[in-house]
């Protein structure tokens, strides 16, 4: 099969996007494993299929680099909005996208007829341990000390359509986050796996974040992770809820706001290149 694709990135979180309005992909998980490999494939954090939807302008399906299907990708949905507008599938500046974690509404900011940034209504942050899910009791897990491996961590657990564990620390760059993620995976705390954010509160409403994603390993950015980190910072009183939280990632910066019980994310969406691949 030969597939046309568009490689896009948001804050360095890069995916291979395939327009499935007239093309079907038989084994998207296997295709993602093959194409996501650097050197031997195209190289990406995964593959995103853009499909027709009966309830929105389009449906987004996310497949991680390990072939597993994800429920939500904040950076990915912004790029889907850009693709839909610039390819002519939609002509409005407000776009709806169906995901496994619900329908997301996107507001597009244009410059020269092209989409430069996108604001996404990510919906409410879920703190109930059963909704995340995490095997801890109580109504919420906020700054709770937990022994994992040989270390004690203060964790805050949030679902933004996928599970997140936020750990505040002095220097995220000094940590061996792969080893820490392996300890969390072995702990059994998160039955569906977890994305772990290592966050430094810098000053005011600015955060620095590294992320280890359950299906891709460390990535340059994670939109849902930035939302979870901002929510954790707000719940712990580090940031002013009246102002946006600036989350600085390895690949760029996202602005996160929580208002009226919903989380809003604003960030860039860029096309890297287009091409064809035969598998």
N, C-alpha and C positions, 0 to 999 in steps of 0.2 A: 504494500500500500504506500502511496505517496500522499503526504499531508502538507498542506500549506500552513504556515504558522507565523505568529508575530511574537517576538521576544520583547517583553516589557518589564519595567522595574519601578518599584516605589521605594525610595530610600535604600536602594540596593537589594531589596527583596525581589528577586527576579524569577519569573515563571515563563513557561512556553505556553502561549495562548493559541488554541485551535478553535476556529469558527465552525460550530457544528449545526448551523442553521440548515445546511445542505449536505453535511458530511457526518457520517457516524464513525465513532471510534470503538472497535470491538473490545479491546482490552486496555482501557486507559491506565490501569495500575501498572501493567507490564510495560506499556509505552513510556510512562513516567520514569520508571526505573532505568530504562534504556537511554532515554534522551537526556535525563538530568545529570548523567555522569560527566564530569569534566574530562577533557582529553579524548574520551571515547564516544561522547555524545555531543549534544549542543552545550550542555552545562547550564544548570538552573536549580532552584530550590524545589521544582516540581512542574507539573503540567496542569493547566486550567482549561477546562472545556466551557465554551460559551454556547449554550443550547437554547432552543425555543422554550417558552414558558406559557402556561395557560393563565397565570396569575400575576405576571410581571412582564417587563420589557424583554427580559432574558433570564435564563437560569445559569448559575455558575456552579461547576463541580470542580473540586480541588483534589489533586492527587499529589501527595508528598513524594520526595525523592526515593523513599523506600517502598513506594507503591501503595501505601495506605491512603484511604480517602479521608479528607478533613471536612469539618463542618463549616468552617468560616476562616477567611483570610482577609484582614483589613486592608493590607497593601494591595492584595489581589483584586478586591472588589473595586477599588479606585481605578485600577488599570482596565477592568472590564467596562466601567463607565466611560472611560476615555475611548476605548475601542468601539463601543456601540455608537458613540456620537461621531467619531471621525470616519467610521466605515459606512455611515449613512443608515444604520439600523434604526436609530432614533434621531430626531431633529430638535428635541427639547433639551433645556438645560437641567431639567429634573428627571432623573432616570430611576427606575425601580429594578432591582435584581433579586431573584429568588435564590436562596441558599438553604442548606440543610439546617441552619439556625434561624430561618425566617426570612421575610422579605426586607431588604435594606433599601432605603431611599437615599439617593445621591444627588448632590447639588454641584454642578460643574462650573468652574471658573475658566473663562476663555481668554485667549490673547492671540490676535491674528487668526482667528477662526479655529485654533487648536486648543485642546484642553490642557491647561497648565497645572491646575490643582483641583482637588475634589474634597468636598465635605460629606461625610457619611454619618447618617443616623444609625449608630451601632446598637440601639435598643438599651434596655436596662442592664446594669451589672447585677449578676446573681451572686449572692453571698451564702446562701443556704448550702451547707456541706453536701446534702443529698443531690443538689442540682449541679454540683461542680463536676464529678463527685469526688469527695475525699472522705476517708474513713476516720473522721474525728467528730466528736459530739458537739452540741451547742447550736445556737442559731446562726453563728458566723465564726470564722477563723480569722481573727485580725491581730497581728502581732503576737501570735501564740508560740511559746517555746516548744520545740519538738526535737527529740533526739533522732537523728538520722545518721547511720553509720557510727562514727566515733565523735561526731560533732553535734552541738546544739545550735539550732537555727530558730530565729523568730520568723514565722511564716504568716503571710496573708493570702488567703485563697479566694479567687474570683473566677467566675465563668463569664466569658464574653461570647458565648456560643461554643467555646472550647475551654478546657480546664487550664487555669494558670495558678502558679505558686510564686508569690513575690517575696524576695528576700532583700532587705535593705542592708547595705554594707558600706565600709569606708572606701574601698577601691575595687570595683568590679574587674578592672583590667589585671589585677594581681591574682585572680582566682583561677584554679583549674576547673572550669565549669563542666567539662566533660566528665571528670571523675565525680564531681558532686551530683550531676544528673544521674550517673550510674548508681550511686548510693540511693537516691530517691526512687529510681526504678526498682531497685531490689527491696525497698522498704515495704512495699505493698500498700502504702498510704493512698495511692491514686489508682483505682482499678482500671481506668481507661487511659493511663499514662498522664503526663502533665507537661506543659510548657513552663519552664522556670525562668523568671526574670531576676537578674542581679542588679540592684538599683542603688545608686548614690544620690541622696538629696543634696544638691549643691548649694542652693540659696533661693529664697523666695519661692517661685513656682517653677524652678528648673530641676529636672532630673536627668541623670546619666544612666543608661541601661544597656546591659548585655543580655542576650537571650539564648537559651538552648531549647529548640523545638523538638517535640517528641517524635516527629516523623522525618526531620531533616537535619538534626544536630544544631550546631551554632549557625545562625544566620546574621546577616548585616542589619536586619530590621524585622520587626513583627508588629503589625498594626494592632491586633487584639492584645498583644503583650504590652504595648505602650498604653492602651486603654486600661488594662488591669493594673499597671504600675501607677497610673495617675489616680485611679480609684483607691488603691491601697494608700497612697500618699495623702489623699483627702480624708480617708477614714481615720488615719493615724494623726491627723492634725498638722502635717508637715507643710501643706500648701493652702492658699487662700481659695475657697470655693467660688468666690466672686470673679476670679480671673482664670483664663486658660492656663493649663499646665503644659509647659514646654518639655517634651521628652527627647533628649539627644541620644540618637542611636549611632551605631558605627557607620551606617550608610546615609544618615541625614537626620532631619528633625521633624517631629509631628507635634501638632497642637491638639490637646485633648480638653474638652469641656464636659462637665456634668451639670445638666440643668433640667428641671422638671422631671427628674427621675430617669433621664436618658443620657447616654454618653454619645458625644459628637467628636468625630476625628477629622482633622483637616491635614492634607499632605499632598505631595507631588505625585504625578503619574507620568511616566516617560516611555516612549517606544525606543527600543535599542536597535532592532533590525527586523526585517521580514525574510522569509525564505521558504524552501521546500525540503522535506526530508523523506527518504524512502526506507522503509523498514520491512 
